[in-house]
Each structure stands twice: as structure tokens, then as C-alpha cells.
Amino acid sequence: MKYARLGNSNLNISRICMGCMGFGEAGNGQHSWTIDEEHSREIIKKGLELGVNFFDTAIAYQSGTSEQFLGRAIRDFATRDDVVIATKFLPRTNDEIEAGVTGQQHIEKMIDRSLKNLNMDYVDLYIYHMWDYNTPLYDIMEGLNNAVKSGKARYIGISNCFAYQLAKANALAEKEGFAKFVSVQGHYNLIFREEEREMAKLCQEENIAMTPYSALAGGRLAKHPGETSKRLQEDSYAHLKYDATAEQDRVIIDRVAQLAEKHHVSMTEISLAWLLTKVTAPVVGATKLHHIEGAAKSTQLDLTSDELAFLEEPYVPHNLVGVMAQNTPAAAKNEHVWSTGSQKI
């Protein structure tokens, strides 16, 4: 495993972050492909053995059971100070807004609930899951700063935002003396590269770590033509993100397969080796042992400049999809695109 500094923080993270959205009780969420605690623990333990020290979950994943599974496994298999734990919080609900719950109060409630789920005193990275157009930015940034000042979070990150929003938030934080975002978790992979337009440039200039999700496009960048899996078949959110561009994306996926054959490695290793040239640490979901094994191996694979160009050349611009397609003030008045458990996200 290789390691890197997480942006402007003091956190030393593995170049692969284990994404824990696949862990949790399926009955408490919409994902039928999630795995139970026994199998989650096996994967977390294997990740630790392979040198993974960075784990990403969220209170939204399976109504908090993902956090619970991760917390118990870390307690049993690792020393708390040796791992970097990230979790995320949701925007205020309509009920909270109507009841007058402030952004600061909401964040305090969310982080307290996550810490209880994790059975931890603090998280290393607390992530603003998606932009909340119904809450003043000052309230969000002050609430996150309170979490840092109280010792409940060491650093803060953001997910599912536009570059201008990240720049605006960090400018406000600098002006007010609040904690600034040290990382951004956006949608970025070989077949969806829209983060390169502005976000990647901002992060490079400001030393903000990019830790993208959907690193393998819901498994599409890890499967040869004709191969399938339960997640590929049943992940409705991934179908929403990728089905419309499947034909143009197939050209790139075929090139991944060609390079995998050339190097005698998996498609996972090729896809992540490319992404590792662009970002600090991709968030890679794992529901089988070989998923995390392949991800770990990708950190040892170096692609040539010609090979990188070969993978990139067929890309054509994509429309925004999923959460980001609804990340507008008008859309914020409606329910978000997908739900996990009892809350909409």
C-alpha cells in the first residue's frame, strides 16, 4: 500500500479508501446488494491487512448500520489512532426546518448520532454529504467548526458540490476563522470526468484532496463485456447515472479490458491505476474480498503516458447525473434523487 497526506490536514491516508456503502442491513435501505456484518468484517479485516487505513461511511447508509458495522470491526481489528475514519451527514429535513432547528443544531445532532453508531469519541473527517440550499452557508460552516472545536471531528470535507461552492465555503471559513474543507468527494472515474472542468483545478491550486466516489462506475470499469453482478443488475442509482451513455462508455471500458490483458492484471487495477494519477485516494466500495485485493494491487501499477492517453482519448462530455443533476436551488425544494433508509439524500 502507498500513503499520502490528505490535503492541508495532518492525516496520513492509504491511497485506497474503503467505501462502506455496501455494508449494512439491507432491510434498512434500498440496496439489496449490501452485505451482512459477518462478511463486512471479513472485508474490513482484509483491508487492514493490506494496509488500508482510510474508511468512508455515512449516517445515510442503511440507516446507520454501515457505521455500526464499521465501528465494531475497527474496535476488534485495529487501534483507533492507526486508522482514519470518515463519515457524512445529511441536510436538514423539512420537519427540522419547520421546527426551527438551526444548521448548527442539526450538525451537532448528526455527528452525535454518528459517533454513537461508530462507538467512537471522534471522527477524523466529517463530510458535508451534499449542498443544503435551505440552510445558510454560515450556519453550516459554524456548525462544522463547532464539531472541530469540540474535538468530535479532526477535519472537515465536502461531497457532491460544484467548484464555486467549495471555493465560496472555504473563503467564508477563512474570513471567519472557521475550519476549512480539506477534501472533496465527488463523482469521478474513467467514464465520468466532468470534475476535470473546474474542481480538479481548484483542488490542485488550494491543495484540497480529491477522494472521489464511484471510482469503478458501479462495477462497470471492472467487468469484461458480458460479465455481470448482483450490483450491476440491481443498483438502480448506478443505472440512473450510467445507462444513458452506455454505448459511448463501452469504448473506454473495452480499452480498459485491452490494457488489463496486456498487463495480466484485472480491469479494476487498470481503472484505479489511471484514477490514482489524478486524485489523492479514490473511495472504492467492496462487497467481496477480491474487490479490496484488486484495489490494493492498483497502487503498485504504473501506466505509461501513452497508456494513460489511450484510456482518455475516447471520452466525450457527459451531462451531470444523479445527485449533482439535482444540486440546484429549484431541485432542493423537492425530494432528492435517492433514499437510504428513513432519510432522503
C-alpha positions as CSV (number, residue, x, y, z in Angstrom):
1,M,0.0,0.0,0.0
2,K,1.1,3.6,-0.6
3,Y,0.2,6.6,1.5
4,A,-0.4,10.3,1.1
5,R,-1.3,13.4,3.1
6,L,-4.9,14.3,2.9
7,G,-4.8,17.8,1.5
8,N,-4.0,20.5,4.1
9,S,-4.5,18.2,7.0
10,N,-2.1,16.1,9.2
11,L,-3.8,12.9,8.2
12,N,-1.7,10.2,6.5
13,I,-4.1,8.1,4.5
14,S,-3.8,5.0,2.4
15,R,-4.1,5.7,-1.4
16,I,-7.2,3.5,-1.4
17,C,-10.1,4.4,0.8
18,M,-12.5,1.6,1.6
19,G,-16.1,2.7,0.8
20,C,-18.6,1.2,3.2
21,M,-21.8,1.9,1.4
22,G,-22.1,-1.8,0.7
23,F,-22.1,-2.7,4.4
24,G,-25.3,-2.7,6.5
25,E,-28.7,-4.3,7.0
26,A,-30.4,-4.3,3.6
27,G,-33.8,-4.1,5.2
28,N,-33.0,-0.6,6.4
29,G,-32.2,0.8,3.0
30,Q,-32.9,0.4,-0.7
31,H,-29.7,-1.6,-1.6
32,S,-30.4,-5.3,-1.9
33,W,-26.8,-5.9,-2.7
34,T,-25.5,-4.8,0.7
35,I,-23.7,-7.5,2.8
36,D,-24.2,-8.6,6.4
37,E,-22.0,-7.9,9.3
38,E,-20.1,-11.1,9.2
39,H,-19.0,-10.5,5.6
40,S,-18.4,-6.8,6.2
41,R,-16.0,-7.7,9.0
42,E,-14.1,-10.1,6.8
43,I,-13.6,-7.4,4.1
44,I,-12.6,-4.7,6.7
45,K,-10.1,-7.1,8.3
46,K,-8.6,-7.9,4.9
47,G,-8.3,-4.3,4.0
48,L,-6.5,-3.6,7.2
49,E,-4.1,-6.5,6.5
50,L,-3.4,-5.0,3.0
51,G,-2.6,-1.6,4.5
52,V,-5.8,0.2,4.1
53,N,-6.2,2.7,6.9
54,F,-8.9,5.1,5.4
55,F,-12.5,4.1,5.7
56,D,-15.6,6.1,4.4
57,T,-19.1,5.6,5.6
58,A,-22.2,7.8,6.2
59,I,-25.2,8.1,8.6
60,A,-27.4,7.6,5.5
61,Y,-26.0,4.2,4.6
62,Q,-28.6,1.6,5.7
63,S,-30.0,3.8,8.4
64,G,-26.6,3.9,10.3
65,T,-25.9,0.2,10.3
66,S,-22.9,0.7,8.0
67,E,-21.4,3.0,10.6
68,Q,-22.2,0.4,13.3
69,F,-20.6,-2.5,11.4
70,L,-17.5,-0.4,10.7
71,G,-17.2,0.8,14.3
72,R,-17.4,-2.7,15.7
73,A,-14.9,-4.1,13.2
74,I,-12.4,-1.3,13.9
75,R,-12.7,-1.8,17.6
76,D,-11.9,-5.5,17.2
77,F,-9.3,-5.4,14.4
78,A,-7.4,-2.1,14.7
79,T,-6.0,0.5,17.0
80,R,-8.2,3.6,16.7
81,D,-5.3,6.0,16.3
82,D,-3.9,4.0,13.4
83,V,-7.0,4.5,11.2
84,V,-8.7,7.4,9.5
85,I,-12.5,7.3,9.8
86,A,-14.7,9.5,7.6
87,T,-18.5,9.8,7.8
88,K,-21.0,12.1,6.3
89,F,-24.2,14.0,7.4
90,L,-27.4,14.9,5.5
91,P,-29.0,18.2,5.0
92,R,-31.8,19.3,7.4
93,T,-35.1,17.6,6.9
94,N,-38.3,19.5,6.1
95,D,-39.5,18.7,9.6
96,E,-36.4,20.2,11.1
97,I,-36.7,23.3,9.1
98,E,-40.4,23.7,10.1
99,A,-39.4,23.1,13.8
100,G,-36.8,25.8,13.6
101,V,-33.8,23.5,14.1
102,T,-30.7,25.5,13.0
103,G,-27.9,24.3,10.9
104,Q,-25.6,24.3,13.9
105,Q,-28.1,22.2,16.0
106,H,-28.6,19.8,13.1
107,I,-24.9,19.2,12.6
108,E,-24.4,18.6,16.3
109,K,-27.3,16.1,16.4
110,M,-25.9,14.3,13.3
111,I,-22.4,14.0,14.5
112,D,-23.5,12.8,17.9
113,R,-25.6,10.1,16.3
114,S,-22.8,9.0,14.0
115,L,-20.4,8.8,16.9
116,K,-22.9,6.7,18.8
117,N,-23.2,4.4,15.8
118,L,-19.4,4.1,15.4
119,N,-18.9,3.9,19.2
120,M,-16.1,6.4,18.8
121,D,-15.2,9.7,20.5
122,Y,-14.3,11.4,17.3
123,V,-14.1,11.0,13.5
124,D,-11.1,12.1,11.6
125,L,-13.0,13.6,8.7
126,Y,-16.6,14.8,8.9
127,I,-18.1,15.3,5.4
128,Y,-20.9,17.6,4.3
129,H,-22.8,15.0,2.2
130,M,-24.5,17.4,-0.2
131,W,-25.2,21.1,-0.5
132,D,-28.1,22.3,1.6
133,Y,-29.8,25.2,-0.3
134,N,-32.3,25.6,2.6
135,T,-29.7,26.4,5.3
136,P,-27.4,29.5,5.3
137,L,-23.8,28.6,4.5
138,Y,-22.7,30.5,7.6
139,D,-24.7,28.1,9.8
140,I,-23.2,25.1,8.1
141,M,-19.6,26.3,8.4
142,E,-20.1,27.4,12.0
143,G,-21.7,24.1,12.8
144,L,-18.8,22.2,11.3
145,N,-16.3,24.5,13.1
146,N,-18.1,23.7,16.4
147,A,-17.6,20.0,15.7
148,V,-13.9,20.5,15.2
149,K,-13.6,22.8,18.2
150,S,-15.4,20.3,20.4
151,G,-13.0,17.5,19.3
152,K,-15.7,15.4,17.7
153,A,-14.1,15.9,14.3
154,R,-10.5,16.5,13.4
155,Y,-11.1,17.8,9.9
156,I,-14.0,18.5,7.6
157,G,-14.7,17.6,4.0
158,I,-17.4,18.1,1.4
159,S,-19.1,15.9,-1.1
160,N,-21.4,16.5,-4.2
161,C,-20.7,20.1,-4.7
162,F,-19.6,22.4,-7.5
163,A,-16.2,24.1,-7.5
164,Y,-17.7,27.5,-6.9
165,Q,-19.5,26.2,-3.8
166,L,-16.3,24.8,-2.4
167,A,-14.4,28.0,-3.1
168,K,-17.2,30.1,-1.6
169,A,-17.4,27.9,1.6
170,N,-13.6,28.0,2.2
171,A,-13.5,31.7,1.6
172,L,-16.1,32.2,4.3
173,A,-14.3,29.9,6.6
174,E,-11.0,31.8,6.1
175,K,-12.8,35.1,6.7
176,E,-14.5,33.9,9.9
177,G,-11.6,31.8,11.3
178,F,-13.5,28.6,10.8
179,A,-12.2,25.2,9.9
180,K,-11.8,24.8,6.1
181,F,-12.6,21.9,3.9
182,V,-9.5,19.7,3.3
183,S,-11.1,17.3,0.9
184,V,-13.8,16.8,-1.7
185,Q,-15.6,13.6,-2.5
186,G,-17.1,13.9,-6.0
187,H,-18.2,11.7,-8.8
188,Y,-15.1,10.9,-10.9
189,N,-13.9,7.9,-12.9
190,L,-12.7,7.0,-16.4
191,I,-16.2,7.2,-17.9
192,F,-17.3,10.3,-15.9
193,R,-14.6,13.0,-15.9
194,E,-16.6,16.2,-15.5
195,E,-14.7,17.0,-12.3
196,E,-11.7,17.9,-14.6
197,R,-13.5,21.0,-15.8
198,E,-13.1,23.1,-12.7
199,M,-13.0,21.1,-9.5
200,A,-9.6,19.4,-10.2
201,K,-8.0,22.7,-11.0
202,L,-9.3,24.3,-7.8
203,C,-8.1,21.4,-5.7
204,Q,-4.7,21.4,-7.2
205,E,-4.2,25.2,-6.6
206,E,-5.6,25.0,-3.0
207,N,-4.1,21.6,-2.0
208,I,-7.6,20.1,-1.4
209,A,-7.6,16.3,-1.6
210,M,-9.8,14.7,-4.1
211,T,-11.3,11.4,-2.8
212,P,-13.9,10.5,-5.5
213,Y,-16.7,8.0,-5.1
214,S,-17.9,5.7,-7.9
215,A,-14.3,5.0,-8.8
216,L,-15.3,2.0,-10.8
217,A,-18.6,3.3,-12.1
218,G,-20.7,0.9,-10.0
219,G,-18.6,-2.0,-11.3
220,R,-18.7,-1.1,-15.0
221,L,-15.0,-0.4,-15.1
222,A,-14.2,-3.7,-13.5
223,K,-16.2,-6.1,-15.8
224,H,-15.5,-7.5,-19.2
225,P,-18.3,-7.3,-21.8
226,G,-21.0,-9.8,-20.9
227,E,-19.9,-10.1,-17.2
228,T,-22.4,-9.1,-14.6
229,S,-23.0,-9.0,-10.9
230,K,-25.9,-8.5,-8.4
231,R,-24.9,-4.9,-8.0
232,L,-24.7,-4.3,-11.8
233,Q,-28.2,-5.7,-12.1
234,E,-29.9,-4.2,-9.1
235,D,-28.2,-0.9,-8.3
236,S,-30.9,1.4,-9.6
237,Y,-28.9,4.6,-8.8
238,A,-26.0,3.4,-10.9
239,H,-28.3,2.6,-13.7
240,L,-29.6,6.2,-13.4
241,K,-26.0,7.5,-13.7
242,Y,-24.7,5.4,-16.5
243,D,-27.3,3.7,-18.7
244,A,-27.9,6.7,-20.9
245,T,-24.2,6.8,-22.0
246,A,-23.5,3.1,-22.0
247,E,-22.7,3.0,-25.7
248,Q,-20.1,5.7,-25.7
249,D,-18.7,4.5,-22.4
250,R,-18.2,1.0,-23.8
251,V,-15.4,2.2,-26.0
252,I,-13.4,3.2,-22.9
253,I,-14.3,0.1,-21.0
254,D,-13.1,-2.0,-23.9
255,R,-9.7,-0.2,-23.7
256,V,-9.5,-0.9,-20.0
257,A,-10.0,-4.6,-20.9
258,Q,-7.3,-4.5,-23.5
259,L,-4.7,-3.0,-21.1
260,A,-5.7,-5.4,-18.4
261,E,-4.9,-8.3,-20.8
262,K,-1.7,-6.7,-21.8
263,H,-0.5,-6.3,-18.2
264,H,-2.0,-9.6,-17.0
265,V,-4.0,-7.7,-14.3
266,S,-7.6,-7.1,-13.5
267,M,-9.7,-4.3,-15.1
268,T,-10.0,-2.9,-11.5
269,E,-6.3,-2.4,-11.3
270,I,-6.2,-0.6,-14.7
271,S,-9.1,1.7,-13.9
272,L,-7.8,2.6,-10.5
273,A,-4.2,3.0,-11.6
274,W,-5.5,5.6,-14.0
275,L,-7.5,7.4,-11.3
276,L,-4.6,7.3,-8.9
277,T,-2.7,9.6,-11.3
278,K,-5.4,12.2,-10.8
279,V,-6.6,12.1,-7.2
280,T,-5.3,11.5,-3.6
281,A,-7.4,8.5,-2.7
282,P,-10.4,7.1,-4.6
283,V,-13.2,5.6,-2.4
284,V,-13.6,2.0,-3.5
285,G,-16.6,0.0,-2.4
286,A,-16.1,-3.6,-1.6
287,T,-18.6,-6.4,-1.1
288,K,-16.2,-9.3,-1.8
289,L,-12.7,-10.0,-0.7
290,H,-11.3,-9.8,-4.2
291,H,-12.7,-6.2,-4.6
292,I,-10.4,-4.8,-1.9
293,E,-7.5,-7.1,-3.0
294,G,-7.7,-5.7,-6.6
295,A,-7.9,-2.1,-5.3
296,A,-4.8,-2.6,-3.2
297,K,-2.9,-4.0,-6.1
298,S,-3.7,-1.0,-8.2
299,T,-1.4,1.2,-6.1
300,Q,1.6,-0.8,-7.4
301,L,0.7,-0.5,-11.1
302,D,2.3,2.3,-13.1
303,L,0.8,3.1,-16.5
304,T,2.8,4.8,-19.2
305,S,1.9,8.2,-20.6
306,D,0.8,6.5,-23.9
307,E,-1.4,4.1,-21.9
308,L,-3.0,6.9,-20.0
309,A,-3.7,8.8,-23.3
310,F,-5.1,5.6,-24.8
311,L,-7.6,5.4,-21.9
312,E,-8.5,9.0,-22.0
313,E,-8.8,9.7,-25.8
314,P,-12.3,8.4,-26.4
315,Y,-14.0,10.4,-23.7
316,V,-16.8,12.7,-24.7
317,P,-18.5,15.2,-22.4
318,H,-21.3,13.9,-20.1
319,N,-24.3,15.6,-18.6
320,L,-24.5,15.8,-14.9
321,V,-26.3,12.8,-13.4
322,G,-27.6,11.6,-10.0
323,V,-27.2,13.9,-7.0
324,M,-25.4,16.6,-8.9
325,A,-28.1,16.8,-11.5
326,Q,-30.4,17.9,-8.7
327,N,-27.9,20.1,-6.9
328,T,-29.7,23.3,-7.7
329,P,-31.9,25.6,-5.6
330,A,-35.0,24.6,-7.6
331,A,-34.4,20.9,-7.1
332,A,-33.7,21.4,-3.4
333,K,-37.4,22.1,-2.9
334,N,-38.1,18.5,-3.9
335,E,-37.0,15.2,-2.5
336,H,-33.5,14.2,-3.6
337,V,-32.9,11.6,-6.2
338,W,-32.5,8.5,-4.0
339,S,-33.0,7.5,-0.4
340,T,-31.1,5.4,2.1
341,G,-33.1,4.1,5.0
342,S,-35.5,6.5,6.5
343,Q,-34.0,9.7,5.2
344,K,-33.7,11.1,1.7
345,I,-30.4,12.0,0.3
